[in-house]
Amino acid sequence: MTQGKLKRTLIGKVVSDKRAKTITVLVERRVKHELYDKIVIKSSKYHAHDEKGEYKLGDIVEITESRPLSKTKNWVATRLVQKAAEV
C-alpha cells in the first residue's frame, strides 16, 4: 500500500460564481509584518472546480488541492462551511 501525499485545504469566501462549474474563492491570512511587527491581512484568490454549481456568492467554502483541471484551476470545492447571509 502506497501512502499518498496529504492535500492542502483552505477556507475562504466565494467572490464570484459567474463561470460555469467554477467559483473564485478569496482566502485571507493574517501575518506579522517583519519590520513593523504589525498584523497585516494578506489575501489570495483561487479558482476552484464546482461541478454541480451549488456554491453561491458570499458562501464560505473549503477548497482542496487537486490535479490541474485547466490553465488556472487546480483546486476543488469540497464542502460548505457557512451559507451566505440572506439580505
C-alpha positions as CSV (number, residue, x, y, z in Angstrom):
1,M,0.0,0.0,0.0
2,T,1.4,3.4,-1.0
3,Q,0.8,6.4,1.2
4,G,-0.5,9.4,-0.7
5,K,0.7,12.9,0.0
6,L,-1.7,14.9,2.1
7,K,-3.6,17.5,0.1
8,R,-3.7,21.1,1.2
9,T,-7.1,22.6,2.3
10,L,-8.0,26.2,2.6
11,I,-11.2,28.0,3.8
12,G,-12.4,31.2,2.0
13,K,-15.3,33.2,0.7
14,V,-16.8,32.8,-2.7
15,V,-16.4,36.2,-4.5
16,S,-17.5,35.1,-8.0
17,D,-19.8,32.3,-9.3
18,K,-20.3,33.6,-12.8
19,R,-18.3,31.0,-14.7
20,A,-19.7,27.5,-15.5
21,K,-18.5,24.9,-13.0
22,T,-16.0,27.3,-11.5
23,I,-16.0,29.6,-8.4
24,T,-13.5,32.2,-7.3
25,V,-12.5,31.9,-3.6
26,L,-10.8,34.7,-1.7
27,V,-8.6,33.3,1.1
28,E,-7.3,35.7,3.7
29,R,-4.5,35.1,6.1
30,R,-3.1,37.1,9.0
31,V,0.7,37.5,9.1
32,K,3.0,39.7,11.2
33,H,5.0,42.3,9.3
34,E,8.7,41.6,9.6
35,L,9.9,45.1,10.2
36,Y,6.9,46.8,11.9
37,D,5.6,43.8,13.9
38,K,2.0,44.8,12.9
39,I,-0.6,42.1,12.0
40,V,-1.5,42.6,8.3
41,I,-4.1,40.7,6.3
42,K,-2.8,39.2,3.0
43,S,-5.3,37.6,0.6
44,S,-5.1,35.3,-2.4
45,K,-7.8,34.3,-5.0
46,Y,-8.1,30.7,-6.1
47,H,-10.3,29.3,-8.9
48,A,-12.0,26.1,-7.7
49,H,-14.0,23.5,-9.5
50,D,-17.7,23.3,-8.6
51,E,-19.2,20.5,-10.6
52,K,-22.9,21.0,-9.6
53,G,-22.8,24.8,-9.2
54,E,-24.0,24.5,-5.6
55,Y,-21.9,27.3,-4.1
56,K,-23.1,30.9,-4.4
57,L,-21.7,34.4,-3.9
58,G,-20.9,35.0,-0.2
59,D,-20.7,31.4,0.9
60,I,-17.7,30.3,3.0
61,V,-16.3,27.1,1.5
62,E,-13.4,24.7,1.9
63,I,-11.3,24.0,-1.1
64,T,-8.8,21.1,-1.6
65,E,-5.8,21.0,-3.9
66,S,-6.1,18.7,-6.9
67,R,-4.5,17.9,-10.2
68,P,-4.6,20.8,-12.8
69,L,-8.1,20.9,-14.2
70,S,-7.5,23.9,-16.5
71,K,-4.9,26.6,-17.1
72,T,-5.9,28.4,-13.8
73,K,-7.8,25.8,-11.9
74,N,-6.1,23.3,-9.6
75,W,-8.5,23.4,-6.6
76,V,-11.8,21.6,-5.9
77,A,-14.6,23.0,-3.7
78,T,-15.2,20.2,-1.1
79,R,-17.7,21.4,1.4
80,L,-19.8,24.3,2.5
81,V,-18.6,25.8,5.8
82,Q,-21.2,28.6,6.1
83,K,-24.1,29.7,3.9
84,A,-24.2,33.3,2.7
85,A,-26.4,35.6,4.9
86,E,-29.8,36.3,3.3
87,V,-30.3,40.0,2.6
